[in-house]
Amino acid sequence: MNEARAISRVVDWIRSQDIDYPTEGLEADRFEVGWAVYAPVEIDDSDPMAFLDMPVGRSVFLIGDSGRIEEVSSSVPPQQAYGQFIEVELRSGGGCGGSDESEFMAEFERLVNQAASEGAPVISGFSIVDAPTDNAETAAEASRLIDPIVQQLAQLGPAGWDRFSAEFAYTVSAEIAQLHFRVQGRSGLVPVPNPLGELVRRQREVAARMPAGPWWRLLLTVTNRGETTVNYDYGDQPFPDDQLMLPEHYRNDLAQYPRTRVPVWLAGYVAGPGAQGRDPGQAAVAAVADRGAVAADAVPPLPEVWARWAVLSAIEAGLRAESGPHIFPGHAWYEDGQRNGSVLFLLPGERAVLSGGRWNSALLEAAYNRGARLPDLYTGAPAWVTDSVLNTRNRNGLLTFCWWWADGRWHRGTTDTLGELDVSLPHVWTLDATLQAMVSRTGPRTARECGALLSAAISHRATAGQVAALFADRPDADVHTAVNQLDLAGLLTG
């Protein structure tokens, strides 16, 4: 179905339903299985308060390639509305080339008449099994409840505001509301009165009846032209620190509104240190009882990993990068900017602990949402593998690997966690990988200098001059901090 046909069918449907909605000048946007048809918004720019009289939940008509039409509200996030529409289309066969409703009913009537002519009992009635639920009605009600919230928020702003953003983080036992108005390029925070918070709470209670359950955060962005964006945040990404509540509030919410799946990061946060914590007392008891450590040689020996990590850290420090590998006294740190990372702690007596986490770990997904056990990271670990030398992910139940270096080789618990290390470590797996990573940051003309520094660092004989040579074409580089990284790593001479 093309755009013109979609608009024409929607116009006919609006008229047949006697809906008070414009039928001229409609526009359409394509989505996976059909079109979203709507009337463009027109606002009187000369009246700055015209927005207050404008309904937020305007109608949008979704028409599938099957011909099915559904009226939804613009206050429902588009992807949510599309997703629910697509689900019905697929269930009815409309999204995969099935016959339309009229063809189905004609065939149904033919079969009934045939049965009657043959003397068979004629159906006097029938029931629809697995009929669509009232999801659409619930979504529409939740959408309608956005209107008064936006209207009241708009009246809290200063004269001449351009736009506002409102963020509500709610559970059944705690609430956080943040409202910012923007006026002529400047932004200011405005308090949200309690009665308005009650409207938000009511909206969340209605939204809780939808398949996705209650939102964790409601995000509103509104311009003075009435352009409104509504987003429900279900925790696909971690919440901002200033909108993250204490774990007990999420536990309370999950008790009242059980969910089939909880985002792994939130499940770990709720589980807290009890899931993967290992204080000295626990470590000592476990070290006596556990004898099942697995020797693992897939990771290069500790001296090689440390030297490669250090030269990469020197380059990142010289380029003033915040993420990537860095060296600190006694340990190496790495975060890739995509929520994967690790730390490597050195201990006296040629010992070390390497631990960290992969953001989308299948191990944690299985543990928190499919009833599997948490990965066994510590079985056989010595008593010196404690919280103080573990990546802080273990405080929030998000540690996905823990390896320790003892007696000249790496060891791990009984769960095979090699696959967790790939994206969680810098490019230290081979000399070539480290060299390529160095050159990618300093430029192809520094390949020889990168190779010289890497070799010298492995021999603990790197010099400040070798570090400076990497940045000969970068006068803005912080060479002194780069050199300091190798000094902290104990690889510098002279």
C-alpha angles and dihedrals in degrees: 000000000000128000097261092050092049092052092046092051091048092049090052090048094049091052094046091052092046091232119171096237134119116265097187126080096013119166132204137210121200122234133172101291105013147335138302108220121195146151113255115245120250120193130186100243091194092064111064091189096051088099091069091064094048120098113238097204100065118174122259121184120219115202120185126213084251089065096249113141127203129180115221136170124255087227089071108088106257095234090052092049091046092048094053091046092049091049091057091044092053093045091052094042093246094121097052107047099276124153117275126250096265092054091049093050092047091053091045091053092048092054093048092050090047091053091050093050090052092054095250119143110277119229110253094189143343141206127225111234118213092010118185112275126229091270092124092051091048092049090049091051091049089049093051090053089060090066099070091041092056093042093053094043090053091058092056094065130096121260114282098019116170101202142338136210123205124191121189120188109189142175128164091265106033139032136195122189126184123181123183126184122197119212122178094334096316126105129210136182118238124192118243114228119233097245089059089050088057090057089053091049091052091050091052091051090056092044088053089072092064119096093256091054126222118339120245092212132020112206121195128182118182132177126204087252090065096255103150130188119193122190130178112209113209095177102267085146127030115273121250112271092247090055098044113106130204113283094249091065091058090046089054091050094048090050091057096036109031113197132205089224133021119195108261094236091053094044089053092046090052091047090052126178091332090075100057107358118133114185120180092266093052091044093052094050093045093047090059094047101038122073101155105099115149119224108228124189100173092100116071117255117284098253091054094046091049095050094046092047090050097053091048089050091051091056094047090049091049090052090047093239118168098201127043126063122336136174123226129176106295098354146058122225133199136180121168098203091248096083095266118118152128147200130222115205121196118212132188117273096042093292129138143171123216116190141150146120146267113223098221097035113169088206093064094040089056092046099047101035109022104041098253122140121263112263113277101242103157109041107131093008116147120248091257092067096095140141091275092067099034128096109265090242086087089070089064099038093254102114110123102176141023122182126173132199116223135146091012099304144072124262135185141178123274096274112089102238100165091113090058093063100060099084095021097067130058119248097293102122096099138006090246092052091051093047093049090049090051094050092046088061101039100035136259093275090067097058094111093046091048091053092049093050093047093052092046092049092052087054092046089242104108117143135208089241092058090052093048090051090066091062100043090122094041109074089172093060121117097233095169093058090046091054090047090059091062090043091054088049091054093239100113126100133186 
